Amino acid sequence: MSRFVFALLAAAAAIAGPAVAQEAKNFNGPFIGGQIGWQQDRQSLDLSTVPPSTVRAKGDGFAYGG
């Protein structure tokens, strides 16, 4: 268990290191932005192999954000 915790902490330090080392930049004011798009979801699940049984689901829709 302690090896796992040590590995987890080492990985977190390796990922966070470059973010901490960035230089501070001046704040130039607020930013307002938006995004729009089309989203497609396709999923399938194999329930069993004998007899073969698969469940499929799909959904499309407009995606937006701000």
Backbone torsions as a table, in degrees:
resi	resn	phi	psi	omega
1	MET	NA	-40.3	-178.2
2	SER	-67.7	-31.6	176.2
3	ARG	-64.3	-40.3	179.1
4	PHE	-64.0	-44.6	179.5
5	VAL	-64.2	-42.2	178.6
6	PHE	-62.8	-44.3	179.1
7	ALA	-63.9	-38.8	178.9
8	LEU	-65.3	-43.6	178.1
9	LEU	-65.8	-39.0	178.5
10	ALA	-64.7	-41.1	178.6
11	ALA	-66.0	-40.5	178.8
12	ALA	-64.1	-40.3	179.1
13	ALA	-67.1	-36.9	179.6
14	ALA	-68.0	-35.4	-179.6
15	ILE	-78.0	-40.3	-175.9
16	ALA	-78.6	-20.9	-177.5
17	GLY	-55.3	-53.3	180.0
18	PRO	-62.5	-32.4	179.9
19	ALA	-68.0	-36.3	179.8
20	VAL	-73.0	-30.9	-175.2
21	ALA	-79.2	-6.2	-179.6
22	GLN	-67.7	145.3	179.2
23	GLU	-80.4	150.8	-179.7
24	ALA	-73.4	136.2	178.7
25	LYS	-113.7	154.4	179.4
26	ASN	-69.5	144.5	176.4
27	PHE	-81.5	122.9	-176.6
28	ASN	-100.4	8.3	179.0
29	GLY	113.5	172.7	-178.0
30	PRO	-71.4	159.2	179.0
31	PHE	-125.2	133.2	176.6
32	ILE	-119.5	129.3	-179.2
33	GLY	-146.0	169.8	179.1
34	GLY	-149.6	166.7	178.3
35	GLN	-148.1	145.6	175.1
36	ILE	-138.2	156.6	179.9
37	GLY	179.6	-176.8	179.0
38	TRP	-118.9	133.3	-177.0
39	GLN	-115.6	133.0	176.5
40	GLN	-121.9	127.3	177.7
41	ASP	-115.5	126.9	176.8
42	ARG	-131.6	124.7	-179.2
43	GLN	-137.1	146.0	173.6
44	SER	-142.2	147.7	-178.1
45	LEU	-135.9	121.2	175.7
46	ASP	-83.9	114.6	-177.5
47	LEU	-83.3	-38.8	-180.0
48	SER	-154.7	161.8	179.3
49	THR	-100.4	-26.9	179.2
50	VAL	-130.4	110.2	-14.8
51	PRO	-70.5	154.6	-179.3
52	PRO	-61.3	128.7	-179.0
53	SER	-141.6	122.6	-178.4
54	THR	-130.9	137.2	175.5
55	VAL	-108.9	131.1	-179.8
56	ARG	-122.6	143.6	176.5
57	ALA	-137.3	143.7	176.5
58	LYS	-145.0	152.8	178.2
59	GLY	-158.2	134.4	178.3
60	ASP	-119.3	152.0	178.1
61	GLY	-174.1	166.2	178.3
62	PHE	-79.2	131.7	179.5
63	ALA	-115.7	138.8	-179.5
64	TYR	-149.5	161.5	178.4
65	GLY	-167.7	168.2	-179.4
66	GLY	-152.5	NA	NA
